[in-house]
Amino acid sequence: MAARFFEEDGHRTIPLDRPGNLYVRARPLACTRLVVQTGRDLAHDGLVRGYTPDAYDRASAQWLETAAVLAFVEGLASVDHEGLEADIHVKCAAEP
């Protein structure tokens, strides 16, 4: 499932207006879906402490709902002799 996620999102080249050492962009809903599915598999095998499979499904529904309000989160960090500077941008998903 993780490999399919990366294939679907694909590789993109994004021009940046300033130099940086690390650029990260994440789609919270897609990431949360991967984590929820992994947790669901573990819960159904009894490997998530404090959660039955049904309790995990109820809890994870809220996590998915929360993640759905964000389209993406991205950040660019740069380090030099004076310290660390980071710009973080969050874009909310359009309402249906």
Backbone as a ProteinNet text record, in pm:
[ID]
protein_1_A
[PRIMARY]
MAARFFEEDGHRTIPLDRPGNLYVRARPLACTRLVVQTGRDLAHDGLVRGYTPDAYDRASAQWLETAAVLAFVEGLASVDHEGLEADIHVKCAAEP
[TERTIARY]
81.7	0	86.5	194.8	281	342.3	386.8	446.9	345	221.8	118.2	93.4	95.2	77.3	183.2	308.5	414.6	404.9	363.6	347.1	235.3	124.7	12	46.8	121.9	156.7	261.9	348.9	448.6	556.3	654.7	766.6	740.4	761.4	739.8	863.9	893.4	1000	932.5	967.3	905.9	1015.3	1006.3	1106.9	1090.9	1200.9	1198.3	1257.3	1203.4	1249	1370.7	1415.1	1535.2	1601.5	1731.6	1800.7	1757.9	1768.4	1735.9	1806	1813.6	1878.7	1779.7	1655	1556.8	1418.8	1353.7	1217.6	1131.2	1019.1	927.2	786.3	712.5	572.1	495.4	387.6	308	160.5	88.3	-57.9	-111.4	-157.1	-196.3	-299.1	-398.5	-500.5	-440.7	-357.9	-295.4	-205.1	-127.4	-41.5	-124.5	-231.2	-316.8	-382.7	-425.1	-484.4	-387.1	-260.3	-159.6	-141.6	-132.8	-115	-237.6	-356.7	-480.4	-489.1	-456.9	-464.2	-365.5	-245.3	-146.6	-195.7	-247	-300.6	-418.8	-503.3	-619.8	-573.9	-474.7	-421.5	-366.9	-294.5	-239.1	-349.8	-450.1	-560.9	-637.8	-658.6	-731.2	-651.3	-519.5	-436.8	-413.4	-481	-469.2	-338.5	-274.2	-141.8	-140.8	-258.6	-265.5	-324.5	-239.1	-279.3	-391.1	-496.8	-606.1	-713.4	-699.4	-797.6	-844	-973.8	-1030.9	-1038	-1059.1	-1072.8	-1183	-1297.7	-1407	-1369.6	-1304.3	-1263.2	-1159.7	-1070.8	-971.1	-1039	-1134.6	-1206.5	-1279.9	-1340.7	-1409.6	-1310.4	-1198.2	-1097.9	-1035.7	-1003.8	-936.3	-1028.2	-1158.2	-1251.4	-1233.9	-1212.9	-1190.6	-1057.3	-953.7	-823.5	-834.1	-907.4	-925.4	-1003.6	-1105.7	-1185.5	-1100.7	-1016.9	-930	-828.4	-768.3	-667.4	-728.3	-855.6	-920.5	-932.2	-919.7	-933.4	-807.4	-697.9	-572.8	-542	-510.3	-469.7	-324	-237.8	-97.7	-29.9	84.3	173.7	310.5	377.7	511.2	602.9	730.5	826.9	961.6	1032	1167	1254.7	1358.9	1450.7	1589.1	1656.7	1794.7	1877.1	2000.7	2092.1	2216.8	2262.1	2390.5	2459.4	2565.2	2641.7	2565.4	2460.6	2383	2266.2	2230.8	2122.8	2034.4	1917.3	1819.5	1704	1663.7	1548.2	1454	1325.5	1228	1102.7	1050.4	921	827.3	712.6	614.8	483.9	425.3	299.1	198.3	75.8	-32.6	-146.8	-196.4	-308.8	-427.3	-538.4	-660.1	-728.2	-793.7	-868.2	-991.9	-1032.2	-1154.6	-1273.8	-1371.9	-1494.1	-1572.3	-1635.5	-1711.4	-1829.9
-119	0	126.1	124.7	242.7	270.3	166	185.6	246.1	199	252.9	400.6	436.4	576.1	664.2	621.6	702.7	707.2	598.7	598.8	693.4	693.2	778.8	926	957.4	1097.3	1143.2	1054.2	1085.2	1180.3	1200.8	1290.5	1424.7	1529.9	1662.6	1748	1833.5	1931.3	2065.1	2126.7	2252.3	2357.8	2465.4	2571.2	2643.1	2667.3	2734	2873.2	2967.8	3105.6	3136.3	3040.7	3060.8	2926.1	2926.6	2799.4	2736.8	2606.4	2535.4	2401.1	2342.8	2213.7	2097.8	2125.6	2018.4	2071.9	2005.8	2040	1916.7	1934.6	1823.5	1869	1781.8	1808.3	1680.2	1692.1	1574.8	1604.2	1503	1509.3	1433.4	1507	1443.7	1331.2	1346.9	1242.8	1114	1124.6	1004.6	936.1	1014.5	957.3	891.4	957.6	904	774	766.9	642.5	525.7	549.5	444	399	496.2	463.8	390.7	437.4	374.8	230.1	205.8	69.1	-23	27.4	-51.7	-80.6	21.7	3.7	-91.1	-83.3	-172	-318	-343.2	-478.8	-526.8	-440	-476.5	-495.9	-409.3	-421.6	-551.4	-588.7	-713.5	-835.7	-821.6	-930.7	-919	-820.8	-802.7	-739.2	-662.9	-608.4	-458.7	-398.1	-257.2	-251.1	-222.6	-222.7	-121.8	-167.3	-79.4	-63	-129.6	-117.5	-254	-272.1	-384	-339.1	-430.4	-386.1	-281.1	-299.2	-202	-66.3	-69.2	56.3	128.7	54.4	116	180.7	110.5	166.4	295.4	300.1	421	535.3	506.4	610.8	659.7	567.7	606.8	685.6	668.4	748.3	895.9	928.7	1067	1118.2	1034.7	1075.9	1109.1	1025.6	1049.4	1177.9	1200.9	1322.9	1446.5	1440.2	1552.5	1578.4	1472.8	1488	1538.8	1511.9	1548.4	1699.6	1777.3	1922.9	1988.1	1912	1966.3	1908.7	1995.9	1950.1	1905.6	1988.6	1950.9	2038.6	1989.6	2063	2056.4	2170.3	2169.3	2259.4	2227.7	2307.9	2307.6	2417.1	2430.8	2478.3	2404.4	2440.4	2466.3	2563.1	2591.3	2614.2	2570.1	2580.7	2653.7	2747.7	2812.4	2833.8	2910.7	2931.1	3011.4	3080.4	3161.8	3086.8	2970	2893	2825.5	2788.5	2717	2810.4	2811.9	2890.1	2795.2	2805.9	2717.6	2795.9	2766.1	2818.6	2700.3	2708.3	2599.4	2656.3	2586.2	2627.6	2515.3	2552.2	2456.8	2504.6	2416.7	2452.6	2365.2	2429.7	2357.4	2306.4	2194.4	2137.1	2220.3	2222.4	2294.4	2221.3	2297.1	2234.6	2174.5	2058.9	1993.9	2074.8
0	0	0	76.8	81.7	-54.9	-124	-256	-352.6	-347.6	-435	-403.5	-276.3	-235.3	-301.4	-296.6	-354.4	-506.5	-568.7	-713.5	-755.1	-680.8	-715	-698.9	-595.1	-571.6	-672.1	-712.6	-813.7	-765.4	-851.3	-821.9	-889.1	-816.1	-871.3	-846.5	-939.4	-921.1	-894.6	-781.7	-742	-731.1	-808.8	-795.7	-661.6	-594.4	-464.6	-479.7	-403.9	-415.3	-328.7	-249.4	-168.1	-143	-113.8	-90.1	42.5	49.2	171.9	174.1	292.7	307.9	307.7	345	354.2	318.1	222	183.4	205.5	274.1	301.5	266.8	199.3	168.8	197.9	273.3	310.1	291.2	253.2	243.7	365.7	466.8	592.8	579	492.6	481.2	425.1	323.6	266.5	369.3	444.1	548.1	657.3	697.6	803.6	758.2	632.9	581.7	592.7	560	570.9	716.1	805.3	947.4	1001.9	965	1012.7	964.1	838.8	787.2	857.8	882.2	955	1096.4	1163.4	1298.4	1300.6	1198.9	1190.4	1181.9	1099	1087.9	1221.6	1290.4	1421.1	1524.7	1524.2	1620.3	1599.3	1474.9	1447.5	1489.2	1502.3	1552.9	1703.2	1768	1912.6	1955.6	1869.8	1898.5	1929.5	1945.7	1983.1	2123.9	2218.8	2359.1	2383.3	2450.4	2487.8	2381.3	2267.6	2159.4	2111	2111	2037.2	1891.3	1798.2	1658.6	1640	1706.4	1693.5	1754.7	1870.4	1934.9	1849.4	1787.1	1699.5	1578.6	1520.2	1404.4	1440.9	1559.1	1601.8	1622.5	1687.7	1712.6	1582	1493.8	1370.1	1276.2	1288.1	1207.6	1240.9	1366.6	1407.8	1353.4	1353.6	1301.3	1152.4	1078.5	934.9	909.6	990.4	977	1003.5	1103.5	1137.2	1025.3	972.1	866.6	736.4	714	587.9	568.2	673.8	658.9	601.8	592.2	540.9	403.4	308.6	175.2	179.1	237.3	250.7	354.8	399.5	488.1	421.8	411.4	351.6	431.6	426.2	497.7	428.8	440.4	388.4	503.1	531.4	638.9	581.3	637.8	598.6	724.1	716.8	830.2	782.7	861.6	835.1	969.5	970.2	1093.8	1198.4	1156.1	1249.5	1310.5	1256.8	1315.7	1211.8	1255.5	1173.9	1141.5	1016.4	973.8	900.8	929.3	864.1	829	712.3	668.6	656.5	721.2	716.5	665	568.9	508.1	521.9	556.7	569.9	480.4	394.5	308.7	348	377.9	412.7	286.2	299.8	188.2	160.4	36.3	0.2	57.8	101.8	152.4	37.8	60.9	-48.9	-94.1
[MASK]
++++++++++++++++++++++++++++++++++++++++++++++++++++++++++++++++++++++++++++++++++++++++++++++++

